[in-house]
């Protein structure tokens, strides 16, 4: 009787071992499946993010909020006075612009004929060189970002002059 | 052989089978009986099966969600990229269903198989049917009032037909009617042929019923006349438009008028791009949603120009032409149109070396 009982227990152990091994194999399978899947989702996310960054950068230079217009005709430049006023409007209507820009910041830096690190606003203009347009920094991601930039023509309407600037789009991870 | 037997199962799952041979009772205790093994295997099998079904279900849901986000973001990028175009028609293959303004105005959802993804907010001004399937035509056109405010997007399914009912120069221009010499639509802002817009002098209820059977969706726009009353046709949309100064020789901003969607639902349009919006909208709700977003953008851009005007006033004190105010006024067609005209004139009047134009 004792021998039969032992044999039964061994049988039970065997069965449990088989179940555990099957469980481990399934777990490993799921782990690799998810690794692969998450990897592919990350890749898609990065591709979409890069695509979006490039599209946004191209688009930002042409939105009515900042683009030069002379007699209802758009010109291929950014209006310095419009950028200063757009900053305030965007800040007041942040919910609207978050849909478009998300966790990013957008600014224009004056690079030619002179650089100037002073931030532009209604009081410092035109003796300034950093035009901040939008800022929505993700908490904890201040140092985790990717930048994209293009050169733009910056128009000072009261002087009738064009200067060279750099439109910088910073995306927070 | 067996007179009788009993099986007892205790709570720790040990099974004892007691065989009774005539007078002899033999108790054969199997440490773990075959029956228990079967039960255990059955239980484990069912558990694993349930796990796999659940896993497959969740994985399929996750893949679907990722695909929906992918489509939605690509569509958003697509609109962003097109939003800087002045006037452009293109075709978009979306390989899924797009629900515009569902569940609320300003939201887009993607339908894959039988499920609809979580809606995402968008800020583009879209006039379209409520549901677009697989493929759509996209037309984007900028709206100036009097300065550039933003782009309108008109989306339409290839299986939609539009009839412009009436006989006017405007309808000829919109549909691109050929002249007797064969030349088509010289200097005319006619609607792209892909949008299947056709002119009809008049239509009756039978014609509407016939066309409703022929096309998946059919829109009848009655120009300058009351829309024919036809009930019980689900896929036909009827509305009437009264347009003023919309012909090609006039400025686009001059074009204005009223739209009646039936059931006492009326609205107005300001600018030629908004006339197109009245034509391509699915219904009153879709039109009002797009119109509301257009007004919002008009307000934002007006605020920026007003700020710019005030700064110019300060930076150029010798110029005395900045005494006007730039405010978005869109309570009625008259106030919106009047405001636009006065702004345009005020800006036009700014001149000379001591002044810079606001827009």
Interface residues (C-beta under 8 A of the other chain):
Chain A: X1 X4 X5 X6 X7 X8 X9 X11 X12 X15 X19 X22 X26 X30 X33 X37 X41 X44 X48 X51 X52 X55 X56 X58 X59 X62 X63 X64 X65 X67 X69 X70 X71 X72 X74 X79 X81 X82 X84 X85 X86 X88 X89 X93 X96 X97 X99 X100 X122 X125 X157 X158 X160
Chain B: X28 X29 X30 X31 X32 X33 X36 X37 X40 X41 X44 X48 X51 X55 X59 X62 X63 X66 X70 X73 X74 X76 X77 X80 X81 X83 X84 X86 X121 X122 X123 X144 X146 X147 X148 X149 X150 X296 X297 X300 X301 X303 X304 X305 X306 X307 X308 X311 X312 X315 X316 X347 X348 X356 X357 X359
